[in-house]
Amino acid sequence: MRVVLPIVGAAAALAVAVAAVVVGHAFQLFDRSGAWPLTAVGAIALAGFAVAVTLLFRVRGRAALVLVVVGAAVLGGAALAGPPHLSTDSARYAWDGIVQDAGVSPYEHVPASSALAGLRPGWLYPAPVDGRCAGQRIMSTREEPGGALLCTALNRPRVPTIYPPVSEAYFAAVRALVPTTAAYAPLQVGGLLLVGAVGALLALLLRRGGRDPRWSALWLWCPFVLDQAVTDSHVDVLGVLFAVAATGVLAVPVLRRRRAVVGGVLLGLGVATKFIPGLVAPPLLRRRPVAVVLAAAGAVAAVYAPYLLASGPKVIGYLPGYFSEEGYESGSRSALLSLVLPGSWSTVGAAVLVAVVAAFAVWRADPERPWGVQAAVVGATLLIVTPAYPWYALLLVPFAAMAGRPEWLVVTVAMTVRQLHPGLATSRAAFGAAVIVLLVALAVRHRAEIPAVVSRLRLPFGARAPLPERTSR
């Protein structure tokens, strides 16, 4: 009975999470106009996830592995139940893939260009109805040149693509397997496969590193992960796969030779997917940093080369415009720092703080167990910069799982709240609450050391009181 009850309880909790997701799709709650219904659905799914993970750690042996795999499959199927809901990015992914499969560089033309008119499928570019654009996630723009009305599911159709070469190669590969009439499902299935690959790699690395592989459920069962990586198909999950693989090669004794080169190449491929995986690099640079950096730089240069030859300086894409649009130039992006630093000074302050965090990571990280510091670097950076797009936090989840630090998932909650309920006051409240939760969790984890630290502060200058020894957990 002690074995059966936790299994039944975890399965029931997962069923609640699955039901919440399916009901949300069935009643089309996943829409920006329905922020509060979506918030309720997300809260129910999150509660089911939390209970299920807690009960999972009362299940041992092969039963736990089976529960993790079956739960991941069922939750993944639920994430495939409907189209993207809070992001239209996957429409741009599909378009960039279609363009490349036609032999055209995605950096060469903006989507609204008449030069690409012959490639436009109806589901991405529906015809106007009575001179107007109609349909969910369909917006109107003007064709270039000529100014004719153009209806499209793409966001920013009059600017070049922003995605780096590895992302573009992934888009092309996925779309090459299906006809142009296939809509969102191919990239959603691709996202599900990538989530599974990251989960399997996490379980392997946890076991090789002497940790409990059940922590992989923190990634595989997480509603946030399945929502962002599967339903909305964000390519960040591919960068996460490279980042986790690089960490495994560089930190876990899987390879005996050339681990710095292989790990550096994997890290470079992650950076050439979405840039943000570079945040996990500092804790990996304690061992052979020059070799790792050179290998990563070589990988980035190699994947950029074909696109650079085809499109020249256009490969920079929309990056400059993105940074300006998102408020990084004006300093309005950082919700917390803008409380104390005016205007562009908050951007300067954010850059300094992120640099300090990275330097601290290089100094403090254990090269054989870097994931705790990696989670701290990614989480702290997200709290400092407070980006508007929650899918950036996909990178945080696997390292929180590897470190056994589920409290870091509060950052994903704060970022989701910011997306569903935009507004500076709400953002500050959400991220501020996340900081408080993390500080409380830190105090609880290190409560045995606090009295000794306080006593050190009271000693005469230069005197030292030893900290208590910590037992491994």
Secondary structure, DSSP 8 states (H G I E B T S, - for coil): -TTHHHHHHHHHHHHHHHHHHHHHHHTT--SGGGHHHHHHHHHHHHHHHHHHHHHHTT--THHHHHHHHHHHHHHHHHHTSS---S--HHHHHHHHHHHHHTT--TTTS-TTBGGGGGG--TTTS---BTTB--STT-EEEE-BTT--EEEES-SSTTS-----HHHHHHHHHHHHTS-TT--SHHHHHHHHHHHHHHHHHHHHHHHHTTS-GGGGHHHHT-HHHHIIIIIS--THHHHHHHHHHHHHHHHSTT-SSSHHHHHHHHHHHHHHHHSGGGGGSGGGTTSSHHHHHHHHHHHHHHHHHHHHHHHGGGGGTTHHHHHHHTTTTTT-S-TTGGGTS-TTHHHHHHHHHHHHHHHHHHHH--TTS-HHHHHHHHHHHHHHH--S-GGGGGGHHHHHHHHT-GGGGHHHHHHHHHHHS-SHHHHHHHHHHHHHHHHHHHHHHTTTTHHHHHHHHHS-TT-----------
